[in-house]
Amino acid sequence: MTDDRLHEDLRKLGLEPGDAPLVALLPLVEVAWSDGSVADAERERILEAATAHGMVDGAGQKLLADWLSQRPSAFFLDTGRRVLRELVRRGEAPVGSQGIVALCFSVAAAAGGLFGFGSISATEREAIGRIAEILRVPDDLDWQSYLQES
C-alpha cells in the first residue's frame, strides 16, 4: 500500500496520519459490537488497552467514544482492518498483530468471565477469526498464556 492510499484510507476513517494508532483499537471495538451491543466491561477493557498502549489522546478519546456508542459500519471496519494490516506490516502499529488478537480475546472475555473459553460467544470468535486472518496470525496460539505473559 502506498503512503497516498494509506492517507486516503485514514481520511475515510475520519483520521489524520497522526491518529493512525487509533486504528489498532478498531478490532477491539469490532469484537465488542459483535454480539449487538458493547457491555460496560468490554468498554472498560478497551479503554484500559488504549491507555496502556498510548493509543488515545484528547481527539482520539472522542473518536473512540463515538465507536463505542454507535456501531461502525462494515465498510468502516473493513477499511480499518486494511489500514491496520499495513501499519503492522510497516512496524508502525502501537501493538503487534498477535498482541491485537490477544487484546480482542481479552475484550471478548471481559463481559463473560475470566478468560474462560466458555465466556466467549460464537459471534465474538467469528469476529476474532476475521481479524486474525487479515493480520495473518496463526489460529492455534494459546491466548490465555499469551495474555498472562504480556
C-alpha positions in Angstrom: 0.0 0.0 0.0 1.4 3.4 -0.9 1.5 6.3 1.5 -1.1 8.1 -0.5 -3.5 5.2 -0.3 -2.8 4.8 3.4 -3.6 8.5 4.0 -6.7 8.2 1.8 -8.0 5.3 3.9 -7.2 7.1 7.1 -9.3 10.0 5.9 -12.2 7.7 5.1 -12.0 6.7 8.8 -12.0 10.4 9.8 -8.4 10.2 11.0 -5.3 12.2 10.2 -2.0 10.4 9.8 -1.0 11.3 13.4 -4.2 9.5 14.6 -3.2 6.2 12.9 -2.5 4.4 16.3 -6.3 4.6 17.0 -6.8 2.0 14.2 -5.4 -0.6 16.4 -8.5 -0.2 18.6 -10.9 -0.9 15.8 -10.6 -4.8 16.1 -11.4 -4.5 19.8 -14.4 -2.3 19.0 -15.5 -4.8 16.4 -15.3 -7.7 18.8 -17.2 -5.7 21.5 -20.0 -4.9 19.0 -20.2 -8.5 17.6 -22.9 -9.5 20.0 -25.0 -6.5 19.1 -24.0 -4.1 22.0 -21.0 -3.1 23.9 -21.0 -4.3 27.6 -19.6 -2.0 30.3 -16.8 -4.5 31.0 -15.9 -4.6 27.3 -15.8 -0.8 27.1 -13.6 -0.7 30.2 -11.2 -3.3 28.8 -10.9 -1.3 25.5 -10.2 2.0 27.4 -7.6 0.2 29.6 -5.9 -1.1 26.4 -6.0 2.3 24.8 -4.4 3.9 27.8 -1.8 1.2 28.4 -0.6 1.4 24.8 -0.8 5.1 24.5 -3.3 5.0 21.6 -5.7 7.7 22.7 -5.2 11.5 23.2 -7.8 14.2 23.5 -9.2 14.0 20.0 -8.8 10.2 19.9 -11.0 9.9 23.1 -13.9 11.4 21.3 -13.5 9.1 18.2 -13.2 6.1 20.4 -16.3 7.2 22.4 -18.2 7.5 19.1 -17.1 4.0 18.0 -18.2 2.6 21.3 -21.6 4.4 21.3 -22.6 3.7 17.7 -21.6 0.6 15.8 -19.2 1.3 13.0 -20.3 0.1 9.5 -18.9 -3.0 7.9 -17.2 -0.7 5.3 -15.6 1.3 8.1 -14.4 -1.8 9.8 -13.1 -3.3 6.6 -11.2 -0.1 5.8 -9.8 -0.1 9.4 -8.6 -3.7 9.1 -6.8 -2.9 5.8 -5.1 0.1 7.3 -4.1 -1.8 10.4 -2.6 -4.6 8.4 -0.5 -2.1 6.6 0.6 -0.3 9.8 1.5 -3.7 11.3 3.4 -4.6 8.1 5.3 -1.3 8.4 6.0 -1.8 12.1 4.0 1.4 12.8 1.2 -0.1 14.9 1.3 0.5 18.7 0.7 -3.2 19.2 1.8 -6.1 17.0 -0.6 -8.4 15.3 -0.5 -11.2 18.0 -1.0 -8.5 20.7 -4.0 -7.1 18.9 -5.6 -10.5 18.6 -4.8 -11.2 22.3 -6.5 -7.9 23.2 -9.5 -9.0 21.2 -9.8 -12.2 23.2 -9.4 -10.1 26.4 -12.3 -7.8 25.3 -14.5 -10.8 24.4 -13.8 -12.5 27.7 -14.4 -9.3 29.7 -18.2 -9.5 29.7 -18.5 -13.2 30.1 -15.9 -14.4 32.7 -12.3 -14.6 33.5 -10.6 -15.7 30.3 -12.5 -18.9 30.1 -13.3 -20.4 26.7 -17.0 -20.7 27.6 -17.2 -17.0 28.1 -16.5 -16.1 24.5 -19.5 -16.3 22.2 -19.5 -17.8 18.7 -20.0 -14.3 17.2 -17.1 -12.9 19.1 -14.9 -15.9 18.0 -16.0 -15.3 14.4 -15.0 -11.6 14.6 -11.7 -12.5 16.2 -11.1 -15.1 13.4 -11.6 -12.4 10.7 -9.2 -10.1 12.5 -6.6 -12.8 13.0 -6.9 -13.9 9.3 -6.4 -10.4 7.9 -3.5 -9.8 10.3 -2.1 -13.2 9.4 -2.0 -14.5 12.9 -2.0 -18.3 13.4 -5.2 -19.6 14.9 -3.6 -22.2 17.1 -1.9 -19.9 19.6 -2.7 -20.3 23.3 -4.2 -16.9 24.0 -4.7 -17.4 27.7 -0.9 -18.0 28.1 -0.1 -15.1 25.8 -2.3 -12.7 27.8 -0.6 -13.8 31.1 2.8 -13.2 29.6 2.1 -9.8 28.2 
